[in-house]
Amino acid sequence: MGECGLKQNASVRSTLLLCFSLVPAVFVLAGVVALWFYPKAARNEASHEAVLHAIAKLKRGQRVADPWREGNYIYPAEPPTRNAGLLSYFLPHELKDVIGRSNLGAPAEPADVSRLWRGPLLWALLGVALLPARVAVVVAGLEGLADDLGASVSPLGLMLVGIGIVVVWFHGLRVWVAMRLRSSGVEVQEVVARLNAVAPFVGAARIECRAE
């Protein structure tokens, strides 16, 4: 039986071994962890039927008990508020922080979104700070691109640069949206409505405005 005319060096062989052993093992382990924390109440046919019944009731505009989380209730979707699109750029914990600094007793008053830009700005700055190191990885492997074996880290560096650009773009956009919200007069009840809309998906409790 003939042999390949080109023998890979030790670095390439090590990379292939990692790609076909350790990397798949890590992803399989991540899948096992996800399955371990999957709600036990959702692992049988009866719970599946309960979910279908709950969906049918929601479509009729009824409040339903969450079949997978005892003591929690799911409400029909409410009409989007004026700033629902802008608020969708922010995570539940960021919205909770806004609500914590606002007056729930006055739902029609402006919410305190003055600090909403800080987290996204930190992430954007971190992405910018790491870009030079990622570009350096690309440059360091340019010579290896001309090698017959193609043993270069430039493609990996280019991938990291792409991820960094996406991080800067995404969080930079969130900073801009946060600034828009500061001048839009977003109300407390709008933030509460947005958080309640995603609450069933993140296991968070529903928040009610208490008008004084």
C-alpha positions, -999 to 999 in steps of 0.1 A, spaced: 0 0 0 14 34 -10 22 62 14 14 98 12 43 117 -4 43 144 23 48 136 60 33 161 84 56 176 111 50 171 148 31 203 153 6 195 126 1 160 140 -4 173 175 -30 198 162 -49 170 144 -48 148 175 -62 177 196 -89 184 170 -101 148 169 -98 140 206 -97 168 232 -119 193 213 -148 169 207 -144 157 243 -149 192 256 -180 198 236 -195 164 246 -188 173 282 -205 207 277 -235 188 263 -236 165 293 -236 194 317 -264 211 298 -285 179 299 -277 175 336 -293 209 344 -322 204 320 -354 207 340 -364 173 354 -400 182 350 -395 184 313 -382 149 307 -414 130 302 -443 129 278 -468 142 303 -448 175 307 -447 179 270 -485 176 269 -487 202 297 -466 226 277 -489 223 247 -519 229 268 -502 260 284 -494 273 249 -530 269 238 -542 288 269 -517 316 263 -530 320 227 -565 325 242 -551 353 264 -551 334 297 -525 333 325 -510 298 329 -489 281 355 -454 272 343 -454 234 338 -417 232 344 -412 256 373 -437 252 401 -451 284 416 -443 305 385 -469 319 361 -466 330 324 -487 358 310 -498 365 275 -476 386 254 -483 423 258 -482 449 230 -446 463 225 -439 496 242 -425 527 225 -389 518 234 -392 480 234 -368 478 204 -341 498 222 -345 479 255 -341 446 237 -303 453 234 -298 448 271 -296 418 293 -320 409 321 -295 418 349 -289 452 332 -327 459 332 -330 448 368 -303 473 377 -323 500 360 -354 490 379 -336 489 412 -326 525 407 -360 536 396 -393 542 414 -417 513 409 -444 533 426 -444 558 397 -445 535 366 -451 565 342 -420 584 354 -387 582 335 -365 553 344 -329 558 356 -309 546 326 -280 569 333 -256 540 340 -268 516 313 -239 525 290 -211 515 314 -211 478 310 -212 478 272 -184 505 271 -162 483 293 -167 454 269 -161 475 239 -128 489 254 -117 454 263 -123 443 227 -102 473 214 -74 466 239 -71 430 228 -71 437 190 -34 445 188 -25 411 203 -48 393 179 -33 412 149 2 402 162 -8 366 160 -18 371 123 15 388 116 36 362 135 22 334 112 26 352 79 59 334 71 44 301 78 17 306 52 43 301 25 54 268 40 46 237 21 29 222 51 9 254 58 18 253 95 7 288 103 -12 305 132 -23 333 109 -58 318 102 -63 314 140 -53 350 145 -75 362 118 -104 344 134 -96 361 167 -95 395 150 -129 388 135 -143 379 169 -128 410 184 -143 433 157 -177 418 163 -174 423 201 -164 460 196 -192 465 171 -218 448 192 -210 466 225 -203 499 207 -238 497 193 -252 490 228 -234 521 241 -251 542 213 -285 526 222 -280 534 259 -273 571 250 -305 571 228 -325 558 258 -312 586 280 -329 612 257 -359 591 248 -377 595 282 -381 557 286 -406 550 314 -402 526 343 -432 505 331 -415 500 298 -384 485 314 -406 463 336 -426 452 306 -394 442 287 -380 423 317 -413 405 322 -413 395 285 -380 376 289 -386 364 325 -400 330 315 -369 323 294 -343 331 321 -361 318 352 -367 352 366 -397 363 387 -422 386 372 -421 422 385 -452 443 391 -454 481 392 -471 493 423 -488 526 415 -490 549 445 
